[in-house]
Amino acid sequence: MNKIQNQARPVFPFTAIIGQEEMKLALVLNVIDPKIGGVMIMGDRGTGKSTTIRAIADLLPEIEVVSDDLFNSHPYDYDIMSDFVKQQIENKVDFKTQFVKVPMVDLPLGATEDRLCGTIDIEKALNEGIKSFEPGLLAKANRGILYVDEVNLLDDHLVDILLDSAASGWNTVEREGISIRHPARFVLVGSGNPEEGELRPQLLDRFGMHAEIRTVKDPSLRVQIVEQRTKFDQDPYSCINEFYDKQRALKESIILAQKKLADVVIDYDLKVKISQICGLLNVDGLRGDIVTNRAAKAFAAYQNKDEVDIDDIKTIITLCLRHRLRKDPLDTIDSGTKVDKVVNEILI
């Protein structure tokens, strides 16, 4: 009997993806705590970047939203609620809610600022005195995942807007003295191929984590990946059903980690060690320290632990720091290896 056959378009199961553990872990941790600040995934062509990102979105539990609201507003949490819904609550107006799938929004390379941020209808505002707003992709992505493929080819100005919204959780649109703002809290996921150009260091630094993926070299593993993909293409629903229990178990552990996150603690000595590592690596600013602390807590919650330990930090710190190191064109050592070297000296 088929457990799942109601999807309009079947999505490759997240738990069926073989290898690429670094990328999968970075995505799971960002889903547990979106405040980590997103993931930048750099790697070779055809390594399953887009497949994995779509798979994590499909795996996530449904979210409760206010019906007919343009911004996927949360019915109880003021931080992710539009001003219109807040007004309804203040005026004690009842509204309906519904459960929907976590939004997964793709940002096309040719997108304009209006398409991304939304537009204000000036004519309507002047003639009828009504603030009329046409929501953009940031509104659709609220409480979901915003995916930018080939982010290194995207206009720098748009990347700035994306990163500002991701950091603040709000999008503000201003035109001719009229201003509208709405919640835009999402997990920002960018992917790209380093051969096609690098992202500016100050933009790269704004991504919470940076996963590097390589083409699998082991022949038997490559055959396994090809067979898995072929099986899915031939009969997607039987493949989805085969991984149904694993998918449900992972979904439950993510929900549990999200609930547990607020209670996870990190010892003062470990915080000092994290900052010591950032200092030795000459990491500019304090984003590296903040993100590493957050990611370590998210990983501990994912492991169902109450306190962060050294192994948790060792697992996630390279993901959080490798893209923050200053690039030396004469350096032959990979930035990830540099981080590992310092980590092994400090975290004993």
MIKE-257820 format. One record per residue: x, y, z of N, C-alpha, C in turn. Coordinates in steps of 0.2 Angstrom, whole numbers, plus 5000, padded with zeros to 4 digits. Layout:
BEGIN
XYZXYZXYZ ...
//
This chain:
BEGIN
500449945000500050005000500450065000 500350114996500750174996500550225002 501050245005500950285011500950365008 501250375003501250445000501150444993 500550474990500550474983500050544982 500150594986499750644985500150714983 500850704982501250754980501150774972 501050834971500950854964501650834960 502150844963502850824960503250794965 503350734964503750694969504450724970 504750734976505350754978505850704980 506450704978506950654980506950654988 506950594991506950594999507650625001 507650665007508250685009508650635012 508350585015508750525019509050475013 508750485007509050445002509650464999 509850525000510450564997511050525000 511550504996512150464998512750514999 513050515004513650565005513450635006 513950685005513850755005513550765013 513850735018513650745025513750815027 514250855025514350925027513850965025 513550955019513051005016512350985020 512250915021511650895024511650925031 512150915035512250945042512051015042 512451055038512351125038511551145037 511251115032510551125031510151115037 510251055040509851035045509851085051 510551105053510651145058510351215057 510251235051509951305049509251295050 508951235049508251225049508051225057 508451195061508351195068508451265071 508951305069508951375071509151425065 508651455062508751495056509151555058 509251575064509651625066510451615065 510551555063511251545061511451585055 511051595051511151645045511251615038 510951555037511051525031511651485029 511651455023512151415021512351435014 513051435013513351445006513651375004 513351354999513651284996514051294990 514651284990515051284984515351214982 515251204976515551134974515451124967 515751064965515751054957515051044955 514951044948514351034945514050964946 513450954946513150884947513250854953 513350884959513550854965512850854969 512350864967511650864970511550914975 511750974973511651034978510951054978 510651064972509951084971509451024974 509650964972509250904974509150904982 509750914985509750914993509350974996 509451034993509051084996508251084995 508051054989507351044988507150984993 507550944994507350884998507250905006 507650945008507650975015506951015016 506751055011506151095011505551045012 505550995008505050945007504950905014 505550895017505550855023505250895029 505250955029505050995035504350985037 504150995044503450995046503051055043 502451045043501951095040501951155045 501851215043501851275048501151305048 500951325054500251355054500351435052 499951455048499951525045499251555046 499151615046498551655045498251645038 497651625038497351615031497251685027 497351675021497351735016497851795018 498351775022498851825023499451815018 499651875015500151875010500851855012 500951855019501651845022501751785026 501351735025501351675030501451695037 501051745039501151765046500951705051 501351715057501251665062500651695066 500151645068499551675072499751695079 500351675082500451695089501151735090 501651725086502251755087502351815083 502351875087502351945085502951955080 503551915081504151935077504051915070 503651865068503551845062502751845059 502551905061501851925060501751995056 501351995051501352055047500952115052 501052175050500652225054499952225053 499652195047498952195047498652145052 499052085053498852035057498852065065 499352105066499452135073498852175074 498652215069498052265070497452225071 497352165068496752125069496752095076 497352075079497352055085497252105090 497452165089497352225094496652245093 496252235088495552255087495152195089 495452145091495052085093494652055088 494952055082494552025076494851955075 494351905075494551835074494751825067 495251775066495451755060495651685059 495551655053495651585053496351565051 496551505053497251485052497251415048 497751405045497851345041498551315041 498651255040499351225040499551215033 500151245031500451235024501151215024 501351185019502051165018502551225019 503051205022503551265022503751285015 503751355014503851385008504551375005 504651354999505251344996505251394990 505651444990505651494985506351494981 506251494975506851494970506951574968 507551594969507651664966508051654959 507651674954507951664947508551724946 509051704942509651744941509451814938 508951814934508751884931508251924935 508151904941507651944945507852014946 507352054947507452124948507352144955 507452204958507352224965506652224966 506252244962505452244963505252174964 505452124960505252054960505452024967 506052044969506252024976505952054982 505852114982505652154988504852164987 504552174981503852184981503852264979 503252284977503152354974502552384978 502552444978501952484981501652524975 500952514975500552544969500452614971 500952664968500852734970500252764968 499952744962499352774959498752764964 498752704966498152684971498252724977 498852734980499052764986498852844985 499052874980498852944979498152954977 497852914973497152924971496652904976 496752844980496252824984496452824991 497152844993497352844999497452775003 497552724998497652655001498352635000 498652605005499252575004499252505000 499352504994499252444990499952414989 500052354991500752324991500752254987 501152244982501152184978501752144981 501652094985502252064988502752034983 503352034985503852004981504051934984 504651904982504851844984505051834991 505251894994505451895001504851885005 504251905003503651895007503451825006 503551795001503351725000503751675004 504451705005504951655008504851665016 504451705018504451715026504251645029 504651625034504651565038504751505033 505151515028505351455024506051465022 506151435016506851435013506851475006 507351515006507451555000508151524997 508051504991508651464987508851504981 509551524981509851564976510351514973 510251494967510751454963511151494960 511851484959512351524956512351594959 512351594966512351654970512951704968 513451674966514051714964513951744957 513451734953513351764947512751814948 512451824954511951864956512151934957 511751984955511952054955512152074963 512752104964512952114971512452154975 512052204972511552244975510952194978 510752144974510252104976510452054982 511152034981511351994987511352034993 511552104993511552144999510852145002 510352154998509652155000509452095003 509652035000509451975003509751965010 510451975010510751965016510552015022 510352075020510052125025509452095028 508952075023508352045026508451985030 508851935028509051875031509251895038 509651945039509951955046509451995050 509052035047508552075051507952045052 507751995048507051965048506552005045 506652065043506152115040506352135033 505852155029505952185022505552255022 505952305021505652375020505652395013 505052415011505052445004504752515004 505152565002505052635002505052664995 504452704994504452734987503952794988 504252854985503952914985503652934992 503952924997503752945004503352895007 503152835004502752785007503152725009 503052705015503452645017503052585019 503252525017502852465020503452415022 503352385028503752335030503452265031 503752215031503452145032503952105035 503752045039504252005041504551965035 505151945035505551905030506051865034 505851825038506351775041506351715037 506951695035506951635030507651605031 507751545029508451515029508651535022 509251565021509551585015510051535013 509851505007510351455005510651474998 511251484997511551494991511951444989 512051434982512451384979512851404973 513451384972513751404966514351354965 514651374959515251334957515851384957 516351364961516951414962517251434955 517151384950517451404943517151464940 516551474942516151534939516251594942 516751604947516851664951516751654958 517051694962517051694969516551754971 516251744977515851794980516251844984 516051904984516451954987516551934995 517151944998517251925005516751945010 516552015009516152045014515452015013 515251985007514551955006514651885009 515151855007515251785010515251775017 515551825020515551835028514851835031 514351855027513651865030513351795030 513551745026513251685027513451645033 513051615037513251585043513651525042 513551485037513951425036514151425029 514751385028514951375021515151305020 514751265016514951195015515251185008 515851155008516151135002516051065000 515851054994515650984992516050964985 516250904985516750884980516350824977 516550804970516250754967516550684970 516150634971516350574974516850534970 517350514973517850484969517750404969 517550374974517450304975517050274970 517250224966516850204961516150164963 516250124969515650084971515150134974 515350194977514850244980514550274974 514950294969514650324963514050284960 514250214959513750164956513050164961 513250174967512650174972512250234971 512550294970512150354969511750354962 512050324957511750314951511150274951 511250214955510650164955510150194959 510250234964509750264969509350314965 509750354960509350404956508950374951 509250324948508850284943508250254945 508250224951507650194955507150244956 507350304958506850364959506550384953 506950394948506650414941506150364938 506250304939505850254936505150244940 505250244947504650244951504750284957 504550354957504750394963504350374969 503750354968503350344974503550284978 503750234975504050174979504650194982 505050234979505650254982505550304988 505050344988504750384993504550344999 504150294997503850245002504450205006 504950185002505450155005505850195011 505850255010506250295015505750335019 505150315019504550355023504750355030 504950295033505150295040505750335042 506250325038506850365039506650445039 506250465034506050535034505650555040 505250515042504850535048505250535054 505750495055506150495061506550555061 506850575055507250635054506850695056 506250695053505750755054505650765062 505550705065505350705072505950735076 506550715074507150735078507250815077 507150835071507150905070506650945074 506050925074505550955078505750955086 506050905088506250895095506850945096 507250945092507850995092507651065093 507151085088506851155088506551175095 506251125098505951135105506451135110 506951095110507551095115508051145115 508051175109508651225107508751285113 508151305115508151365120508451345127 508451275128508651255135509451225134 509751225129510451205128510851255130 511351235135511851285137512551265135 512951315135513651315132514151335138 514551295140515051315146515451385144 515551425149515951485148516651465145 516951415148517651395145517651375138 517151345136517051325129516951395124 516551435127516451505123517151535122 517551535128518251565127518651535122 518651465122519051425117518851445110 518151455109517851465102518151535100 518151585105518451655103519151655102 519551605106520251605105520451575098 520051525096520151495089520051555084 519451595085519351645080519951695080 520151715086520751765086521351735083 521551675084522151645081522051645074 521451635071521351625064521251695060 521351755065521251815062520651835059 520051805062519451815059519151885060 518951925055518751985056518051995059 517952035064517252045067517151985071 516551985074516251935079515751885076 515651895070515151845067515351775068 515951765067516251695067516051665074 516151705080516051685086515351665088 514951715085514151715087513851655083 514051645077513751585073514051515075 514651515077514951455080514551435087 514451485091514051465097513351445095 513051475091512351455089512351385086 512751375081512751315078512951255082 513351265087513551215092512951195096 512551245098511951235102511451195098 511351215092510951185087511151105086 511751095086512051025085511950985091 512051015097511950985103511150965104 510751015102509950995102509850945098 510150945092509950885087510250815089 510750815094510950755097510550745103 510050785105509650775111510050785117 510550835117510950845123510750905126 510850915133510750975136511251025136 511851005135512451045135512951035130 513251085127513751075122514351055124 514651005120515350975122515850995117 516450975118517050985113516850955107 516650895106516550855100516050895096 515450925099514950965095515351025092 515751055095516151115092516551095087 516951035088517351015082517050995076 516450975077516050945071515751005067 515651065070515351125066515751185065 516351185068516751245068517051265061 517251215058517551225051516951255046 516351225047515851255043515651325044 515751345050515651415052516251465051 516851445050517351485050517751485043 517751435039518151425034518151485029 517551515028517451565023517651635026 517851635032517951705035518651715036 519151675034519851685034520051725028 520551765030520851815024521151775019 521051785013521351745007522051775006 522451725006523151745004523351704997 523451744991523451714985524051664984 524551674989525151634989525051564993 524551564997524451515001524151444998 524551394999524351324996523851285001 523851305007523451265012522651285011 522251235011521551255011521251285017 520851335017520551365023520251315028 519951265026519651215030520251185034 520751165031521351135034521651175039 521651245038521951295043521551295049 520851295048520451295054520551235058 520551175055520651105058521251105062 521751135059522451135063522351175069 522151235069522051275075521551245080 521051215078520551185082520851125086 521251085083521551025086522051045091 522351115090522851135095522451165101 521851195100521551225106521051175110 520651145106520151095108520451025110 520751015115521050955117520650915122 
//
